[in-house]
Amino acid sequence: MTGLPFIKMHGLGNDFVVLDARKMPIELSSAQVKAMADRRTGAGCDQFIVMEPSQNAAADVFMRIRNANGNEVEACGNATRCIARLMMLETHKSDVVVETVVGLLHAHDAGEGIVTVNMGPARLDWSDIPTAEECDTLNMAVTVGPLENPVGVNVGNPHAIYFVDDCEVIDLTDVGPAVETHPFFLEDINVEVVTKREDGALRMRVWERGVGVTQACGTGACAVLVAAVRRGIISGRKADVILDGGTLHIEWLENGEILMSGPASRAYGGTFDPAVYPGV
C-alpha cells in the first residue's frame, strides 16, 4: 500500500490530513497515524481524517476521525466543515450530509467560503460526559490550579468549560493535561477556558484531548456557547466564539440542536507512503 494521496485542510488553523478510502479500504496503525501527524517528520496535523463509504443511504460520506495520538474520536466540528466542503465541490450540491460514528451531520454552503453545520443536540447529563459519579454538569467539582467549577457539555465528544476573568493568562500546557486526564472524567475530556468580552463575544482557548493546544475546536466552540447560555453569561442563544485561529458563529436552537458556521480551507495536496513510517 503506497502512494496514498492526501489533502491537507484546516478550519481556522485546526488542521487535518484527509485520506479518501471510499474506493479502497485504508488500514493504518496508531503508530503510522502518529508519525504522519508529527509536525517535524510528517505532514503534521491535529486530526487524521479518513473518508469512507457512507453506511446510511441519507449520507454523502462517512467521516472517521483519529487524533494526533492515533486514537479514534467521535466528533470534530472543524473537520466536518472541511469534509462537507469537499463533498459540495465533488457533488455540486449546496447541502450535504456527513455521517460520523455518533450520527448524521447536515451541512449547508452559507456562501463566501462559509459552511454551516448542524452539530445535533447538546447532551448535558453526567452520563453523557461521562463522569465518575452522578453530578450537576452545570457545576462540576473539578479544580485544577486556577481553574474551578467547570460546565460539562457533550457535542459528540465531551468538554469541560471553565469561565475565567482572563483566559489569555491561563497556562493551558500546564493545566490542560491535568484536567484532560482527571479521574472524574472516565473517558478523558477536552478543556476550554473562556472569557466574555465587552462586545458580547466569547474568547476561547482550548486543550484538545489526545492533541494538546490547538488553534481552534469546532465542537469546543459549540460547547462553550451552550455553557454560556446555561450559566446566564450571555443573553440570547447565539454569539461569536473567538479562537486563536479565528471566529466561529454558534447558535443553540430552541430544539436543542447547535448550528456552527465558519470557513473550511484547503492548504495543499500530497502523497502519503505508509511504508516509510513505523507499524507497517
CORKA-V230814 format. One record per residue. RES is the residue in one letter. PSI is psi in whole degrees, -180 to 180 (none if undefined). OMEGA is omega as a letter, one per 40 degrees, with the letter a starting at -180 (999 if undefined). D_CENTER is the distance of its C-alpha to the mean C-alpha in Angstrom with 2 decimals. Layout:
RES | PSI | OMEGA | D_CENTER
RES | PSI | OMEGA | D_CENTER
//
This chain:
M | 97 | a | 29.13
T | 163 | i | 29.10
G | 43 | i | 28.07
L | 118 | i | 24.70
P | 145 | i | 23.46
F | 162 | i | 19.89
I | 133 | i | 18.14
K | 122 | a | 16.22
M | 166 | i | 13.75
H | 154 | i | 11.43
G | 103 | a | 9.83
L | 35 | i | 11.50
G | -11 | i | 11.87
N | 107 | a | 8.42
D | 155 | a | 10.44
F | 145 | i | 10.93
V | 122 | a | 14.15
V | 123 | i | 14.75
L | 148 | a | 17.72
D | 109 | a | 19.65
A | 27 | a | 21.16
R | -26 | a | 22.51
K | -27 | a | 26.07
M | 126 | i | 26.15
P | 144 | i | 24.21
I | 119 | i | 22.48
E | 117 | a | 22.55
L | 139 | i | 21.23
S | 164 | i | 21.66
S | -37 | i | 19.23
A | -39 | i | 21.59
Q | -42 | i | 21.30
V | -46 | i | 17.51
K | -40 | a | 17.77
A | -43 | i | 20.64
M | -32 | a | 19.03
A | -14 | a | 16.01
D | 133 | a | 18.65
R | -6 | i | 19.09
R | -40 | a | 22.86
T | -6 | i | 23.90
G | -164 | i | 21.24
A | -30 | a | 19.32
G | 125 | i | 16.63
C | 161 | i | 12.86
D | -41 | i | 9.69
Q | 152 | a | 8.93
F | 118 | a | 11.83
I | 132 | i | 11.77
V | 123 | i | 14.96
M | 126 | a | 16.28
E | 165 | i | 18.76
P | 139 | i | 21.36
S | 142 | i | 20.30
Q | -10 | i | 21.69
N | 131 | a | 22.12
A | -21 | a | 24.67
A | -11 | a | 22.79
A | 153 | i | 19.83
D | -25 | a | 20.01
V | 155 | i | 17.88
F | 133 | a | 16.01
M | 119 | i | 12.70
R | 135 | a | 12.48
I | 129 | i | 9.65
R | 133 | i | 10.94
N | 171 | a | 9.92
A | -20 | i | 12.48
N | 0 | i | 14.69
G | -12 | a | 15.21
N | 143 | i | 13.92
E | 140 | i | 12.40
V | 169 | a | 9.40
E | -36 | a | 9.06
A | 153 | i | 5.91
C | 111 | a | 3.08
G | -44 | a | 4.44
N | -38 | i | 5.77
A | -36 | i | 6.98
T | -43 | i | 8.42
R | -40 | a | 10.29
C | -46 | i | 11.53
I | -38 | i | 12.80
A | -41 | i | 14.24
R | -43 | i | 16.00
L | -44 | a | 17.49
M | -34 | i | 18.75
M | -42 | i | 20.22
L | -37 | a | 22.08
E | -41 | a | 23.26
T | -12 | a | 24.42
H | 31 | i | 25.48
K | 150 | i | 23.96
S | -12 | i | 22.30
D | 126 | i | 20.62
V | 165 | i | 18.77
V | 126 | i | 17.11
V | 123 | i | 14.27
E | 137 | i | 14.78
T | 177 | a | 12.42
V | -17 | i | 13.74
V | 8 | i | 13.13
G | -170 | a | 14.82
L | 134 | i | 15.31
L | 122 | a | 13.22
H | 129 | a | 15.69
A | 148 | a | 15.19
H | 139 | i | 17.92
D | 110 | a | 19.19
A | 3 | i | 19.80
G | 156 | i | 21.89
E | 36 | i | 22.09
G | 5 | a | 19.02
I | 136 | i | 16.76
V | 132 | i | 14.82
T | 130 | i | 14.37
V | 133 | i | 12.34
N | 109 | a | 13.47
M | 4 | i | 10.59
G | -171 | a | 13.52
P | 147 | i | 14.99
A | 135 | i | 13.90
R | 129 | a | 15.39
L | -1 | a | 17.39
D | 153 | a | 19.85
W | -31 | a | 20.18
S | -16 | i | 20.15
D | -16 | a | 16.64
I | -49 | e | 15.23
P | 159 | i | 17.62
T | 164 | a | 20.06
A | -19 | i | 23.30
E | 161 | i | 25.43
E | 137 | a | 25.61
C | 168 | i | 24.58
D | 113 | a | 23.84
T | -7 | i | 20.09
L | -22 | i | 21.09
N | 91 | a | 22.81
M | 136 | a | 21.84
A | 68 | i | 24.33
V | 105 | a | 22.22
T | 128 | i | 23.67
V | 113 | a | 22.86
G | -127 | a | 24.90
P | -4 | a | 24.60
L | 133 | i | 21.72
E | 155 | i | 22.90
N | 58 | a | 22.44
P | 163 | i | 18.68
V | 136 | i | 17.36
G | 130 | i | 15.44
V | 136 | i | 13.06
N | 123 | i | 11.29
V | 59 | a | 8.97
G | -26 | i | 8.96
N | 160 | a | 8.04
P | 147 | a | 10.10
H | 142 | i | 10.23
A | 117 | a | 13.46
I | 121 | i | 14.18
Y | 123 | i | 17.30
F | 126 | a | 19.33
V | 164 | a | 21.60
D | -38 | a | 24.36
D | 100 | a | 22.91
C | -18 | a | 19.42
E | -27 | a | 20.63
V | -3 | i | 23.04
I | 129 | i | 20.80
D | 93 | a | 20.69
L | -29 | i | 17.15
T | -19 | i | 18.38
D | -54 | a | 20.97
V | -26 | a | 19.54
G | -53 | a | 15.90
P | -34 | a | 17.09
A | -38 | i | 19.62
V | -45 | a | 17.39
E | -45 | a | 14.83
T | 14 | i | 17.86
H | 135 | a | 20.02
P | -16 | i | 22.16
F | -27 | a | 21.46
F | 110 | a | 18.00
L | -27 | a | 18.96
E | 27 | a | 15.81
D | 174 | a | 14.55
I | 153 | i | 11.89
N | 149 | a | 9.25
V | 127 | i | 11.55
E | 138 | i | 11.86
V | 135 | a | 15.28
V | 141 | i | 16.35
T | 133 | i | 19.62
K | 129 | i | 21.02
R | 165 | a | 22.84
E | -28 | a | 26.28
D | 3 | i | 25.23
G | -12 | i | 22.98
A | 160 | i | 19.65
L | 119 | i | 17.16
R | 123 | a | 16.58
M | 139 | i | 13.50
R | 152 | a | 12.83
V | 142 | i | 10.26
W | 114 | a | 10.86
E | 134 | i | 8.16
R | 136 | i | 10.13
G | 2 | a | 11.69
V | -56 | a | 10.89
G | -156 | i | 12.27
V | 130 | i | 12.21
T | 163 | a | 9.95
Q | -26 | a | 10.90
A | 156 | i | 7.91
C | 113 | a | 4.54
G | -47 | i | 4.64
T | -33 | i | 4.50
G | -42 | i | 6.31
A | -40 | i | 8.54
C | -46 | a | 9.34
A | -39 | i | 10.25
V | -44 | i | 12.24
L | -45 | i | 14.16
V | -44 | i | 15.07
A | -39 | a | 16.18
A | -37 | i | 18.21
V | -46 | a | 19.90
R | -36 | a | 20.74
R | -10 | a | 22.21
G | 22 | a | 24.12
I | -30 | i | 22.82
I | 156 | i | 22.57
S | 147 | a | 24.89
G | -171 | a | 23.72
R | 23 | i | 20.38
K | 152 | a | 18.64
A | 162 | i | 17.97
D | 136 | i | 16.56
V | 118 | a | 13.83
I | 116 | a | 14.69
L | 175 | i | 12.45
D | -35 | a | 14.09
G | -5 | a | 13.40
G | -162 | a | 14.41
T | 136 | i | 14.18
L | 145 | i | 12.25
H | 125 | a | 14.53
I | 138 | i | 13.60
E | 131 | i | 16.22
W | 106 | a | 16.71
L | 160 | i | 19.43
E | -25 | i | 22.47
N | 3 | i | 21.76
G | -12 | a | 18.62
E | 157 | a | 16.15
I | 130 | i | 13.56
L | 130 | i | 13.74
M | 127 | a | 11.28
S | 132 | i | 13.19
G | 176 | a | 12.76
P | 161 | i | 13.86
A | 121 | a | 13.09
S | 143 | i | 15.34
R | 130 | a | 17.18
A | -53 | a | 18.49
Y | 171 | i | 20.89
G | 159 | i | 21.89
G | -170 | i | 23.52
T | 131 | a | 24.85
F | 119 | i | 23.55
D | 101 | a | 26.45
P | -22 | a | 25.41
A | -22 | a | 29.02
V | -2 | a | 28.67
Y | 157 | i | 26.01
P | 162 | i | 26.85
G | 5 | a | 26.54
V | none | 999 | 28.29
//
